[in-house]
Amino acid sequence: MNFKKITETDSNYNDLEKKSTGELVNIINSEDTTVASSVKKVLPDLIKLVDKIYINMIDGGRLFYIGAGTSGRLGILDASECPPTFGVSDELVVGIIAGGDKAIRKSQEFAEDDTEQGWIDLVKYNINSKDSVIGIAASGTTPYVVGAINKCAKEGILTGCITCNFNSPLAQVSNYPIEVIVGPEVVTGSSRMKAGTAQKLILNTISTTLMIKLGRIRDNKMIDMQLSNNKLINRAERILMNELNIDNDKAKSLLKKNKSVRKSIENNK
C-alpha cells in the first residue's frame, strides 16, 4: 500500500511571519472549521470500534489509550476526565504516554522512538484479552505506539488507532483503525493543531458513547459524577430538583445523606 505523510505536507499558506494578527487568526480558524467534517467521514469506522470496546467492557475489560507527545497527552486528558464526569474508577480508562507522567508537562527526548517500551508500559497494568487498546499517533508512524499495538494484536488484545494519514504502519497493525485526514497544518507538520483537534473530538466521542452505553448517564444527566467542587454540587442539586420535583433545600438534604445523585434518585422514586 502507498503511504504518504499528509501530516507533513507543506502548509497551504506562505510567509506566515509577514501576516497580521487578524490574518493569522482567520487562517487558523478557517482551517479548524474543516476538522469536524473530516471526523464525520470516519464515523462508520468509529462505530465499529466503539461497539467492539463496549463488548469487552461489559465483560470486565478496560480501555487503554497509548501515545507520545500531543497524542499521548490527549489520551491522558480524556482518561482523566472519566472518573469525575461518570463516577467510574480511574482504572477503567487509562492513558499512557511515552516517557511516563513527566512527559505530560515536558517533552522526553527520544521516548517515542522505543519500539518495545509501549508494550512494557502496558504490561505494568496486567493487560489481558478482555482489555482494549487504542494507539494515538497523528503520523501513524510513532515507534512507541506502533510497537505496542502490534504486540497487543499478536497477544489477542483488541486494538484500534487514531491517525491522520492513510495506510500508515499503525493502521496496518490495528484491528480497527480510525484514519481521519485533516490535510496540511497551517504550520507545516504541527500536528498539535488540526490533527490534535480531530483526535480530541474522536476521543470525546469514544469515551462519552461508552459511558452512556454502560449506564453512566440518565436521560442526558451525569448522575454518577463526583461531587468534588461547588459547581458540581450545584449541578447535582439542579438535577435532583428537576428529576424529583423538589426544592433546593430538599435536594441539598438528599445529597448530604446519599453522597450521590444516582442514590438520591433511586431511593426517592
C-alpha positions in Angstrom: 0.0 0.0 0.0 1.1 3.5 -0.7 1.8 5.6 2.3 2.2 9.4 2.3 2.6 11.5 5.3 -0.1 14.1 4.7 0.5 15.4 8.2 4.0 16.5 7.0 3.0 18.1 3.7 3.6 21.8 3.2 1.1 24.3 4.6 -1.3 26.0 2.1 -0.1 29.3 3.5 3.2 31.0 2.8 5.0 33.9 4.5 3.1 33.5 7.8 5.6 35.7 9.7 4.5 38.6 7.4 0.8 38.3 8.1 -1.1 40.4 10.6 -2.7 39.0 13.8 -6.1 39.2 12.1 -4.9 37.3 9.1 -3.3 34.6 11.2 -6.3 34.1 13.5 -8.6 33.9 10.5 -6.4 31.4 8.7 -6.2 29.1 11.7 -10.0 29.4 12.3 -10.7 28.7 8.7 -8.7 25.5 8.8 -10.2 24.5 12.1 -13.7 24.6 10.7 -12.8 21.7 8.3 -12.0 19.3 11.2 -15.5 18.2 12.2 -16.4 17.3 8.6 -13.2 15.2 8.4 -14.2 13.4 11.5 -17.7 12.8 10.2 -16.3 10.8 7.3 -14.8 8.2 9.7 -18.0 7.7 11.8 -18.8 4.2 10.4 -15.3 3.0 11.4 -15.7 4.7 14.8 -19.0 3.0 15.4 -17.4 -0.4 14.8 -14.5 0.3 17.2 -16.8 1.6 20.0 -19.1 -1.4 19.7 -16.2 -3.8 20.0 -14.8 -2.0 23.0 -18.2 -2.0 24.7 -18.5 -5.7 24.4 -15.1 -6.1 26.1 -16.0 -3.5 28.8 -19.3 -5.2 29.8 -17.2 -8.4 30.2 -14.9 -6.5 32.7 -12.4 -5.1 30.3 -10.6 -1.8 30.5 -9.8 0.8 27.8 -6.2 2.0 27.3 -5.0 4.9 25.3 -1.3 4.9 24.4 0.5 7.7 22.6 3.5 10.1 22.6 3.7 13.8 22.8 0.5 15.7 22.0 -1.3 12.4 21.2 -0.3 10.9 24.5 -1.4 14.0 26.4 -4.8 14.0 24.7 -5.3 10.3 25.7 -4.4 11.1 29.3 -6.8 14.1 29.3 -9.7 12.0 28.1 -9.0 9.2 30.5 -8.6 11.6 33.5 -11.9 13.2 32.8 -13.9 9.9 33.0 -13.9 9.4 36.8 -15.2 12.9 37.7 -17.7 13.0 34.9 -19.0 9.5 35.0 -18.1 8.3 38.5 -16.0 5.3 37.3 -12.8 4.0 38.7 -9.6 5.6 37.4 -8.5 2.1 36.4 -11.3 1.7 33.8 -10.0 4.1 31.2 -6.2 4.6 31.4 -4.0 7.0 29.4 -0.3 6.0 28.9 2.3 8.4 27.4 5.8 7.7 26.1 8.3 8.8 28.7 5.9 8.4 31.6 4.0 11.0 33.6 6.8 13.6 33.5 6.2 13.7 29.7 2.8 15.2 30.3 4.4 18.6 31.0 7.8 18.3 29.4 8.9 16.5 26.3 11.1 13.5 26.9 13.7 13.2 24.3 13.5 10.1 22.0 11.0 8.4 24.3 8.7 7.9 21.4 11.4 6.1 19.3 11.5 2.9 21.5 9.5 0.1 19.8 9.5 -2.1 23.0 8.6 0.3 25.8 5.0 0.8 24.9 4.2 -2.9 25.5 6.4 -2.9 28.6 4.3 0.0 29.9 1.0 -1.8 29.2 2.2 -5.0 30.9 2.6 -3.0 34.1 -1.2 -2.9 34.2 -1.5 -6.6 33.7 -3.2 -6.1 30.4 -5.2 -9.1 29.1 -7.6 -10.2 26.3 -10.6 -8.5 27.9 -8.9 -5.1 27.5 -8.9 -2.8 24.5 -6.0 -0.5 23.4 -6.2 2.5 21.2 -2.9 3.8 19.8 -2.9 7.5 19.1 -0.4 9.0 16.6 -1.2 11.7 14.1 1.6 10.4 11.8 0.7 6.8 12.3 4.4 6.0 12.5 5.4 6.6 16.1 7.6 3.6 17.0 6.4 3.5 20.7 2.8 3.3 19.6 3.2 1.1 16.6 5.3 -1.4 18.6 2.7 -1.5 21.4 -0.3 -2.0 19.1 1.5 -4.6 17.1 2.3 -6.6 20.2 -1.2 -6.3 21.5 -2.6 -7.6 18.3 -0.3 -10.6 18.5 -1.4 -11.3 22.1 -5.1 -11.3 21.1 -5.9 -7.9 22.6 -8.5 -5.7 20.8 -6.7 -2.8 19.1 -7.8 0.4 17.5 -5.9 3.6 16.5 -6.5 7.2 15.7 -4.2 8.6 13.0 -4.3 11.3 10.4 -2.6 9.6 7.5 -3.9 6.8 5.2 -2.3 3.3 5.2 0.1 4.1 8.0 2.2 1.4 9.8 0.0 2.0 12.8 -3.3 1.5 10.9 -1.9 -1.7 9.3 -1.3 -3.4 12.7 -4.6 -2.2 14.3 -7.8 -4.2 14.3 -10.0 -1.2 13.9 -8.1 1.8 12.5 -9.6 5.3 12.5 -7.9 7.3 9.8 -9.1 10.9 9.9 -7.5 13.0 7.2 -7.4 16.7 8.1 -4.8 17.8 5.5 -1.8 20.0 5.9 -1.4 22.1 9.0 -1.2 25.9 8.9 2.3 25.5 10.4 3.8 22.6 8.4 3.9 19.4 10.4 2.4 21.0 13.6 0.0 18.1 14.2 -0.9 19.6 17.6 -3.3 21.8 15.6 -5.9 20.2 13.3 -4.8 16.7 13.8 -4.8 17.2 17.6 -8.3 18.7 17.4 -9.6 15.7 15.4 -8.1 13.3 17.9 -9.7 15.2 20.8 -13.1 15.0 19.0 -12.8 11.3 18.5 -11.6 10.6 22.0 -14.6 12.6 23.4 -16.9 10.6 21.2 -15.4 7.2 22.2 -15.4 7.7 26.0 -18.8 9.5 26.1 -20.6 6.9 24.0 -19.1 4.1 26.0 -20.1 5.6 29.3 -23.7 6.3 28.1 -23.9 2.7 26.9 -22.5 1.5 30.3 -25.4 3.3 32.0 -23.5 6.2 33.5 -25.9 8.8 32.1 -29.7 9.1 32.9 -31.6 10.9 30.2 -28.8 13.4 29.5 -27.6 14.0 33.0 -24.4 13.0 34.8 -25.9 11.1 37.7 -22.7 9.4 38.6 -20.5 12.5 38.6 -18.2 13.0 41.5 -19.3 15.8 43.9 -15.8 17.3 44.1 -16.5 21.0 44.0 -19.2 23.6 44.4 -20.0 23.8 40.7 -20.7 20.0 40.6 -22.7 20.1 43.8 -24.8 22.9 42.4 -25.3 20.9 39.2 -26.3 17.8 41.2 -28.9 19.8 43.2 -30.5 21.1 40.0 -30.6 17.5 38.6 -32.4 16.3 41.7 -34.8 19.3 41.8 -35.8 18.6 38.2 -35.9 14.8 38.4 -37.7 14.6 41.7 -39.7 17.8 41.5 -38.3 19.0 44.9 -37.0 22.3 46.2 -33.4 23.2 46.7 -33.3 22.5 50.4 -34.6 19.0 49.9 -32.1 18.4 47.1 -29.3 19.6 49.4 -30.6 17.2 52.2 -30.7 14.2 49.9 -27.2 14.9 48.6 -25.8 15.3 52.1 -27.4 12.0 53.0 -26.7 9.9 49.9 -23.5 11.5 48.7 -24.6 10.6 45.2 -27.1 11.8 42.6 -27.9 8.3 41.5 -28.6 7.0 45.0 -30.7 10.1 45.8 -32.9 9.4 42.8 -33.2 5.7 43.2 -34.0 6.0 47.0 -36.8 8.5 46.4 -38.6 7.3 43.3 
